[in-house]
Amino acid sequence: MSKFSDFNFAGHKALVRVDFNVPLDEHLEITDDTRMTATIPTIKKILADGGSAILMSHLGRPKDGPTNKYSLEHLVNHLHELLNGDGTNNVKVFFANDCIGEQASMTSNMLKPGEVLLLENLRFYKEEEKGDKDFAEKLSKLGDVYVNDAFGTAHRAHASTAVIAQFFATDKRMFGLLMNSEVSSAEKVLHQSEKPFTAIIGGAKVSDKILIIENLLERATDIIIGGGMAYTFLKARGGKIGNSLCEDDRMQTALDILEKAKLKNVSIHLPETSIIADKFAADANTKDCPSDQIPDGWMGLDIGGKAIGIFSEVIRNSKTILWNGPMGVFEMEKFQNGTKLIALAIADATEKGAFSLVGGGDSVAAVNQFNLADKVSYVSTGGGALLEYFEGKVLPGIAAIKD
C-alpha cells in the first residue's frame, strides 16, 4: 500500500509528520518514549538512502502559544540518542525554535543528507488544529517529499496531517513504516479476520465504546465486555450491581446491543463473577462474587475467577483477537489479576497462531507492564485513531495520502 519502502530518498528533504506527543515528568524528562522509538526505522531509512529528515510534531495541548513546558526542544537529546544508539552512526540533530518562518526555512535549506531537523511544536499555532490551508502550505515548503508516520493523529483533520498532503504530488506523499504497519494491522483485523474473531472491549464507559461495539457486531464472532462498562449491561439485564460504575442513561443502549448481537449470532460475554471491594482504594476489603449479585456498598473493580476462566477459553480458541480496554482497575495491584490473565491468554493464543492486535492507552500500558508486548502480534501506538478506525470512520490523515 505504501510507496515508502520503494522510494529512494537520496537528495530529498523528507518532511515527516511524527507523533512525538510523549509524557514528560515535572523535570521535563521523558517517562515513556514508545512513540519516538516507533518511528526511528522510518527516519533511519530516509537517512540511509542519502536524504535528510525534517520532523514535525505536536506535544501536549498548549492553550496560549509557545510555552516552555510543551517545547519539543526537551526531546532533542533523546532523539539524538535513539538515532545514534548503536554507536555506528553520527547523525546530527538540529532544532528550529519555530515550525514555520525564517529560522525553520533557513535551517531546512542548510540541512545536508543524513541530517535531521526537529521543528518546534506545531500546536503553538492555532492554525494547526484548525486545519488552516495557508499554514499547511508554509509547512510544505520545508521539504520536497511528505511522509506521514503519525498514526496517533490520523483521526485529526489538522494542517500537518490532512491538509498538507495536497501540496505534494501523489508520488511524493506516502505513509512511513510505522503508519503502514498500523494501517495494515488494523485492516487485517477489520477486513481479513480469520474466524473465530474475538474482540475484548473494556474500560469505564459504554458511551465511549458504543460505535466500536456496533461496528464489530458485523465482523466478530465473540465480544468480551469487561471493566466498568460491563456493569451497565448487567444492571440493564436486571442484575444487582451495588455501587459499581453504571451509566443509567445507557442501559437501553446496552439492551439494544445485546439484542442486535443475538440477531447477528454474535456471542457477547459479560463477566459472570467480579472481584468486589467495599471502597475504591488499594487497601479495600475484597471478595469474589457473582457480578449480578453485588451487595449495596460494594463495587466491582475487576473480573472474578470464573469470568477469567470463561474469557480465557474463548480467547484461546480464537484466530483473530482485538483488545481495547482493561478488565478492571489494573493500576491497583489488588485489581490487576483479570487484566493480567486476559493478557496472558492473548499471548497464548498468539503463540498458537492467532493474530492479535492490542490498542488503546490502557491496554498498551497493561501489555507493557506485564512484559507481554513481544508476545502479541501488534501493539498499536494510536489510541483515539485506532478506536475511530474500528468505529468505521474515515481517518483524515489516511484519506489525504490515499486520495
C-alpha positions in Angstrom: 0.0 0.0 0.0 2.9 2.4 0.8 5.4 3.6 -1.7 7.8 4.4 1.2 10.0 1.2 1.1 10.5 1.5 -2.7 11.2 5.3 -2.7 14.8 6.4 -2.9 15.2 9.4 -0.7 18.7 10.3 -2.0 19.0 14.1 -2.3 15.5 14.6 -1.0 14.4 16.6 2.1 11.6 14.5 3.6 9.1 16.4 5.7 7.9 13.8 8.2 4.8 14.1 10.5 5.7 12.1 13.6 3.8 11.6 16.8 6.3 12.7 19.5 3.5 13.5 21.9 5.3 11.8 24.8 4.7 12.1 28.5 7.1 14.3 30.4 7.6 14.5 34.2 8.0 17.6 36.3 11.7 17.8 35.4 10.7 17.7 31.7 12.2 14.2 31.3 10.5 11.7 29.0 8.8 9.0 31.0 7.7 6.8 28.1 9.5 7.0 24.7 7.4 4.4 22.9 6.1 6.8 20.3 9.6 8.1 19.5 11.2 4.7 19.2 8.3 3.5 16.9 9.2 6.0 14.2 13.0 5.6 14.3 13.1 3.0 11.5 11.3 5.4 9.1 13.8 8.2 9.9 16.7 5.8 9.5 15.6 4.6 6.1 15.4 8.2 4.8 18.9 8.9 6.1 20.4 5.6 4.9 19.2 6.4 1.4 21.0 9.7 1.5 18.1 12.0 2.3 17.5 14.4 5.2 14.6 14.4 7.6 12.6 17.4 8.8 10.4 16.2 11.7 7.2 17.9 12.8 5.0 17.0 15.7 2.8 18.4 18.5 3.3 17.9 22.2 0.5 18.3 24.7 -2.2 20.9 24.5 -0.7 24.3 24.7 -3.5 26.9 25.0 -1.7 30.2 24.7 1.0 29.8 22.1 4.7 29.0 22.9 5.2 27.5 26.3 8.5 26.0 27.6 6.7 23.1 29.2 5.4 22.0 25.7 8.6 22.7 23.7 9.9 19.9 21.6 13.4 21.1 22.4 13.1 18.8 25.5 13.2 15.8 23.2 16.3 16.7 21.1 18.9 14.9 23.2 16.8 11.7 23.4 16.2 11.8 19.7 19.9 12.1 19.1 20.5 9.1 21.4 17.9 7.0 19.6 19.4 7.7 16.2 23.0 7.2 17.3 22.4 4.5 20.0 24.3 1.6 18.4 27.4 3.8 18.1 27.7 3.2 14.3 26.1 6.5 13.3 26.9 10.1 13.8 23.6 11.6 12.9 23.4 15.4 13.6 20.0 16.5 15.1 19.2 20.2 14.8 16.3 22.1 16.4 14.3 25.0 15.0 12.6 27.2 17.6 9.6 27.6 15.2 7.9 25.3 12.8 7.4 28.0 10.1 9.2 31.3 9.5 12.8 32.3 8.8 14.7 30.0 11.2 12.7 26.9 10.1 13.2 27.8 6.5 16.9 28.6 6.8 17.8 25.5 8.8 15.9 23.2 6.5 17.6 24.7 3.4 21.0 24.2 5.0 20.3 20.6 6.0 22.7 18.1 4.5 22.0 14.4 3.6 22.0 12.2 6.7 21.0 15.1 9.0 17.8 15.6 11.0 15.9 18.8 11.9 13.2 18.8 14.6 10.7 21.7 14.3 9.1 23.4 17.3 5.6 22.3 18.5 3.0 22.7 15.7 0.3 23.4 18.2 2.0 26.7 19.2 -0.1 27.9 16.2 -3.9 27.6 16.5 -3.9 27.2 12.7 -2.6 23.6 13.1 -5.7 22.3 14.9 -8.0 24.4 12.7 -6.6 22.7 9.6 -5.6 26.1 8.1 -4.6 25.8 4.4 -2.1 28.7 4.4 -0.3 27.3 7.5 -0.2 23.8 5.8 1.3 25.4 2.7 4.0 27.2 4.7 5.0 23.9 6.3 5.0 22.1 3.0 7.7 24.4 1.6 10.2 23.0 4.1 10.5 19.6 2.3 10.0 18.1 -1.2 8.6 14.8 0.0 5.8 14.3 2.6 5.8 11.3 4.9 3.0 10.8 7.4 4.2 8.4 10.2 1.8 9.7 12.9 -1.0 7.1 13.2 -1.8 8.5 16.6 -3.1 11.8 15.0 -4.5 10.3 11.8 -8.1 10.9 13.1 -7.5 14.6 13.3 -8.2 16.9 10.3 -5.2 19.1 11.2 -3.0 21.1 8.9 0.1 18.8 9.3 -1.9 15.5 8.9 -4.8 16.0 6.5 -4.3 19.3 4.7 -0.6 19.4 3.9 -0.6 16.4 1.5 -2.4 18.3 -1.3 0.8 20.4 -1.7 2.8 17.3 -2.8 2.5 15.3 -6.0 0.9 11.8 -5.5 4.3 10.1 -5.9 5.8 12.4 -3.3 3.4 11.8 -0.4 3.3 8.5 1.5 2.9 6.6 4.7 6.0 5.9 6.8 6.9 2.4 8.0 5.0 2.8 11.3 1.9 4.2 9.7 2.0 1.5 7.1 2.2 -1.3 9.7 -0.5 0.3 11.8 -2.9 0.6 8.9 -2.2 -2.9 7.6 -2.6 -4.5 11.1 -5.9 -2.7 11.6 -7.1 -3.7 8.1 -6.1 -7.3 8.7 -8.4 -7.4 11.8 -11.2 -5.4 10.3 -11.3 -6.8 6.8 -9.3 -10.0 6.7 -10.0 -11.5 10.1 -9.9 -15.3 10.4 -12.7 -16.7 12.5 -13.3 -17.2 15.4 -12.7 -13.4 15.8 -12.9 -12.2 19.4 -13.0 -8.5 20.4 -12.2 -7.8 24.0 -13.6 -4.4 24.9 -13.0 -2.9 28.4 -12.8 0.4 30.1 -15.1 2.6 32.2 -17.9 3.8 29.9 -20.3 2.2 27.4 -20.8 5.6 25.8 -17.1 5.6 24.8 -17.3 2.2 23.1 -20.9 2.1 21.6 -19.7 2.7 18.0 -16.9 0.3 18.1 -19.1 -2.5 19.5 -21.8 -1.8 16.9 -19.3 -2.0 14.1 -17.7 -5.2 15.5 -21.1 -6.8 15.6 -20.8 -7.0 11.8 -17.4 -8.8 12.0 -16.7 -10.6 15.3 -17.9 -14.0 16.4 -17.4 -13.2 20.1 -17.3 -9.9 22.0 -16.0 -9.9 25.6 -17.0 -7.0 27.7 -15.1 -6.1 30.9 -14.2 -3.2 33.0 -16.6 -0.7 34.5 -18.8 -0.7 31.3 -19.8 -4.3 32.0 -22.0 -3.2 35.0 -24.3 -1.0 32.8 -25.0 -4.2 30.8 -25.5 -6.3 33.9 -27.9 -3.8 35.6 -29.8 -3.4 32.3 -30.4 -7.2 32.4 -31.8 -6.8 35.9 -28.7 -7.6 37.9 -27.8 -6.1 41.3 -24.5 -4.2 40.9 -24.2 -2.4 44.3 -22.1 0.8 44.0 -20.4 -0.3 40.7 -19.9 2.1 37.9 -23.1 2.4 35.8 -24.4 4.8 33.1 -28.1 4.6 33.8 -28.8 6.6 30.7 -27.1 4.0 28.6 -29.0 0.9 29.9 -31.4 0.8 26.9 -28.4 1.1 24.5 -26.8 -1.9 26.3 -30.1 -3.9 25.8 -30.2 -2.9 22.2 -26.6 -4.1 21.7 -27.4 -7.5 23.3 -30.5 -7.8 21.1 -28.5 -7.0 17.9 -25.8 -9.5 18.9 -28.5 -12.2 19.2 -29.9 -11.4 15.8 -26.4 -11.5 14.2 -25.4 -14.6 16.1 -22.5 -12.9 17.9 -21.8 -14.2 21.4 -21.5 -11.4 23.9 -19.7 -12.5 27.1 -20.2 -10.5 30.3 -18.2 -11.3 33.4 -20.2 -13.9 35.5 -18.1 -13.0 38.5 -16.3 -9.9 39.8 -13.8 -9.0 42.4 -15.7 -6.6 44.5 -14.5 -4.0 47.0 -16.0 -2.1 49.9 -14.3 1.1 48.7 -12.3 2.4 45.7 -8.9 2.0 47.3 -5.8 -0.2 47.3 -6.5 -1.3 50.9 -10.1 -2.1 50.4 -11.7 -5.4 51.6 -12.4 -7.7 48.6 -14.2 -10.8 47.7 -15.2 -12.8 44.6 -18.9 -12.6 43.9 -21.4 -13.2 41.1 -21.4 -10.0 39.0 -25.2 -9.6 39.1 -25.5 -10.1 42.9 -23.2 -7.4 44.3 -24.4 -6.1 47.7 -25.1 -2.4 48.4 -22.0 -0.5 49.4 -19.7 -2.8 47.3 -18.4 -2.2 43.8 -16.9 -4.4 41.1 -13.3 -3.4 40.4 -12.0 -6.5 38.4 -13.3 -9.6 36.8 -13.5 -12.7 39.1 -12.1 -16.2 38.8 -15.0 -17.8 36.9 -15.1 -14.9 34.4 -11.3 -15.2 33.9 -11.7 -18.9 33.1 -14.6 -18.4 30.6 -13.0 -15.4 28.9 -9.6 -17.1 28.6 -11.1 -20.2 27.0 -12.9 -18.0 24.4 -9.6 -16.2 23.7 -7.5 -19.3 23.4 -9.9 -20.7 20.8 -9.7 -17.6 18.6 -7.9 -17.0 15.4 -8.1 -13.2 15.4 -8.1 -11.0 18.6 -8.6 -7.3 19.1 -8.1 -5.9 22.6 -9.1 -2.4 23.6 -9.5 -1.6 27.3 -8.6 -3.3 30.6 -10.8 -5.7 32.6 -10.6 -3.7 35.9 -8.7 -1.0 37.8 -5.3 -2.7 36.9 -3.3 0.3 38.2 -4.0 -1.1 41.7 -2.3 -4.4 42.3 -5.3 -5.8 44.1 -7.4 -5.4 40.9 -5.0 -6.2 38.1 -5.3 -10.0 38.1 -8.1 -10.1 35.5 -6.3 -7.8 33.0 -3.1 -9.7 33.5 -4.6 -13.1 32.9 -6.5 -11.9 29.9 -3.2 -10.6 28.5 -1.6 -13.9 29.1 -4.5 -15.7 27.3 -4.0 -13.4 24.3 -0.3 -14.2 24.4 -1.1 -18.0 24.5 -3.5 -17.7 21.6 -0.9 -15.7 19.6 1.7 -18.4 20.2 -0.7 -20.9 18.8 -1.1 -18.9 15.6 -3.8 -16.3 16.2 -3.3 -12.7 15.0 -3.7 -10.3 18.0 -3.9 -6.5 17.9 -3.7 -4.5 21.1 -4.7 -0.9 21.0 -5.8 1.9 23.4 -3.7 3.6 26.0 -4.6 1.3 29.0 -4.4 -2.0 27.1 -1.0 -1.0 25.7 0.1 0.1 29.2 -1.0 -3.3 30.5 0.9 -5.4 28.0 4.0 -3.3 28.6 3.6 -3.6 32.4 3.3 -7.4 32.2 6.2 -7.6 29.7 4.0 -9.2 27.0 4.4 -6.6 24.2 6.6 -9.0 22.2 4.1 -11.9 22.8 1.2 -10.3 20.8 1.2 -9.7 17.1 0.9 -6.0 17.1 0.8 -3.2 19.7 -0.8 0.0 18.2 0.6 3.4 19.1 -2.7 5.1 18.1 -5.4 5.2 20.9 -8.1 7.5 19.6 -7.1 6.9 15.9 -7.4 3.1 16.3 -10.8 3.5 18.1 -12.2 5.7 15.3 -10.8 3.3 12.7 -12.7 0.4 14.3 -15.8 2.5 14.6 -15.8 2.5 10.8 -14.8 6.2 10.4 -12.6 7.5 7.6 -9.4 8.9 9.1 -8.4 12.2 7.5 -4.7 11.5 7.8 -5.1 8.3 5.9 -7.5 9.6 3.3 -5.2 12.5 2.5 -2.5 10.1 1.4 -4.7 7.5 -0.3 -6.7 10.1 -2.3 
